[in-house]
Amino acid sequence: MASERVTITLPEELVQEIDERERNRSRFVQRAVARELDRLRQEELRRSLDNPHTDSEAVAESGFSEWADLVDAGDQELLDASAGQEIRWSDDGWIEADE
């Protein structure tokens, strides 16, 4: 992966703490930023699962099988109804279909 030089300003105390724990500031900041981006992605996913798009709710309510039946015959090879785990939407969010 290519690198790009970025200049940031941090409080002196924070830099001192970084220096106490890691000799390579860039590596430390890179790992910290990557962890924070992962956390934000997970948070966005949780928020998305808690508030699904109305089209997703419609698919979930009708069930995958019914939705798959509506797909054009030419697109059937794109679907593998046996793959994955069947889930459904409830007031508590996504749950396994047999619950």
C-alpha positions as MATLAB code, in Angstrom:
seq = 'MASERVTITLPEELVQEIDERERNRSRFVQRAVARELDRLRQEELRRSLDNPHTDSEAVAESGFSEWADLVDAGDQELLDASAGQEIRWSDDGWIEADE';
ca = [
       0.000    0.000    0.000;
       1.366    3.424   -0.944;
       1.978    5.919    1.833;
       1.253    9.605    1.918;
       2.858   12.141    4.225;
       0.340   13.910    6.479;
       1.063   16.637    8.988;
      -0.998   16.644   12.173;
      -0.853   18.618   15.380;
      -1.239   16.837   18.715;
      -1.076   18.094   22.291;
       2.424   17.795   23.762;
       1.240   15.463   26.548;
      -0.254   13.083   24.009;
       2.980   12.983   21.995;
       4.939   12.256   25.173;
       2.610    9.351   25.968;
       3.045    7.981   22.451;
       6.833    8.276   22.738;
       6.785    6.348   26.037;
       5.054    3.428   24.367;
       6.278    3.391   20.776;
       9.495    4.463   19.096;
       7.816    4.898   15.715;
       5.159    7.631   15.999;
       3.916    7.065   12.461;
       3.290    3.379   13.098;
       1.484    4.188   16.346;
      -0.759    6.798   14.715;
      -1.415    4.512   11.733;
      -2.576    1.671   14.000;
      -4.687    4.048   16.114;
      -6.376    5.548   13.056;
      -7.020    2.090   11.553;
      -8.624    0.930   14.836;
     -10.794    4.032   14.999;
     -11.918    3.605   11.390;
     -12.825   -0.045   12.126;
     -14.801    1.095   15.189;
     -16.652    3.714   13.135;
     -17.483    1.150   10.410;
     -18.859   -1.238   13.032;
     -20.880    1.575   14.597;
     -22.315    2.512   11.190;
     -23.199   -1.132   10.530;
     -24.937   -1.431   13.920;
     -26.856    1.767   13.216;
     -27.798    0.438    9.782;
     -29.008   -2.861   11.256;
     -31.023   -1.020   13.913;
     -32.632    1.216   11.270;
     -32.779   -0.745    8.023;
     -33.739    0.859    4.743;
     -37.428    0.385    3.946;
     -36.565   -1.753    0.901;
     -34.522   -4.072    3.147;
     -37.437   -4.368    5.548;
     -39.768   -5.311    2.697;
     -37.378   -8.057    1.560;
     -36.998   -9.305    5.131;
     -40.740   -9.328    5.752;
     -41.497  -11.196    2.539;
     -38.609  -13.589    3.073;
     -35.709  -14.399    0.785;
     -37.515  -17.191   -1.034;
     -40.406  -14.966   -2.068;
     -37.988  -12.211   -3.100;
     -35.865  -14.660   -5.094;
     -38.984  -15.787   -6.954;
     -39.431  -12.198   -8.197;
     -35.940  -12.035   -9.723;
     -35.846  -12.261  -13.498;
     -35.238  -15.791  -14.722;
     -31.971  -14.671  -16.355;
     -30.624  -13.571  -12.978;
     -31.363  -16.789  -11.068;
     -27.733  -17.957  -11.321;
     -26.750  -14.949   -9.178;
     -28.674  -16.353   -6.204;
     -27.809  -19.293   -4.006;
     -30.833  -19.824   -1.770;
     -28.984  -22.539    0.165;
     -26.158  -20.177    1.176;
     -26.065  -18.195    4.377;
     -28.469  -18.249    7.269;
     -32.135  -17.342    7.090;
     -32.985  -14.284    9.185;
     -36.003  -12.061    9.629;
     -36.672   -8.579   10.933;
     -38.391   -8.208   14.308;
     -38.974   -5.319   16.678;
     -35.656   -6.304   18.283;
     -33.734   -6.146   14.983;
     -32.485   -8.996   12.787;
     -32.934  -12.458   14.304;
     -32.650  -16.020   13.066;
     -35.784  -17.011   11.149;
     -36.579  -19.982   13.418;
     -36.643  -17.896   16.629;
];
